[in-house]
Amino acid sequence: MSVLDRFQLTDRVAIVTGGNRGLGKEMAKALAEAGAQVAIVSRKAEEAQAVAAAIQSETGKTCRGYGCDMTVAEQV
């Protein structure tokens, strides 16, 4: 049995900050592949939405992109 067989996130929601590129993007994709609905949060909303759409298309799981600067308390 593989690790992913034991790591099921069906009916869970995952929030990935900085998920529009690099490790965050790959983590968002892996979480969706494990069954989670994923929210990608980035300072650049358009990029987060584009990555979310690609992940949703590829995995079939709900994935949304949001703009938020985590260093600004009013946006969090």
C-alpha positions as CSV (number, residue, x, y, z in Angstrom):
1,M,0.0,0.0,0.0
2,S,1.4,3.4,-1.0
3,V,1.5,6.4,1.2
4,L,-1.2,8.1,-0.9
5,D,-3.5,5.2,-0.4
6,R,-3.4,6.0,3.3
7,F,-3.5,9.8,2.8
8,Q,-7.0,10.5,1.7
9,L,-8.4,14.0,2.0
10,T,-11.8,13.5,0.6
11,D,-14.3,16.0,1.9
12,R,-11.5,18.1,3.4
13,V,-10.5,21.7,2.5
14,A,-6.9,22.7,2.2
15,I,-5.6,26.3,2.0
16,V,-2.2,26.8,0.4
17,T,-0.5,30.2,0.7
18,G,1.9,31.0,-2.1
19,G,0.3,28.3,-4.2
20,N,0.6,30.0,-7.5
21,R,4.2,28.7,-8.3
22,G,7.0,26.4,-7.1
23,L,6.5,24.2,-4.1
24,G,3.2,25.8,-3.2
25,K,1.8,25.0,-6.6
26,E,2.9,21.4,-6.4
27,M,1.5,21.0,-2.9
28,A,-1.8,22.4,-4.0
29,K,-1.9,19.8,-6.9
30,A,-0.9,16.9,-4.6
31,L,-3.6,17.9,-2.1
32,A,-6.2,17.9,-4.9
33,E,-5.0,14.6,-6.1
34,A,-5.4,13.2,-2.5
35,G,-9.1,14.3,-2.7
36,A,-9.1,17.8,-1.0
37,Q,-10.9,20.9,-2.2
38,V,-8.1,23.4,-2.5
39,A,-8.0,27.2,-2.0
40,I,-4.8,28.8,-3.4
41,V,-4.0,32.2,-1.8
42,S,-1.5,34.5,-3.4
43,R,-0.7,38.2,-3.6
44,K,-1.5,37.9,-7.3
45,A,-5.2,36.9,-7.6
46,E,-5.1,36.4,-11.4
47,E,-2.2,34.0,-11.2
48,A,-3.8,32.1,-8.3
49,Q,-7.0,31.8,-10.2
50,A,-5.2,30.5,-13.4
51,V,-3.3,27.9,-11.4
52,A,-6.5,26.9,-9.6
53,A,-8.3,26.4,-12.9
54,A,-5.5,24.3,-14.3
55,I,-5.4,22.1,-11.1
56,Q,-9.2,21.7,-11.1
57,S,-9.2,20.8,-14.8
58,E,-6.4,18.2,-14.3
59,T,-7.7,16.6,-11.1
60,G,-11.5,17.2,-11.2
61,K,-11.4,18.5,-7.7
62,T,-12.8,22.0,-6.7
63,C,-9.9,24.4,-6.7
64,R,-10.2,28.2,-6.3
65,G,-7.7,31.0,-6.4
66,Y,-7.8,34.1,-4.1
67,G,-5.8,37.3,-3.8
68,C,-4.5,38.1,-0.4
69,D,-1.3,39.7,1.0
70,M,-0.6,37.7,4.1
71,T,1.5,40.5,5.5
72,V,-1.5,42.9,5.6
73,A,-3.7,42.0,8.6
74,E,-6.8,43.6,7.1
75,Q,-6.6,41.2,4.2
76,V,-6.3,38.0,6.3
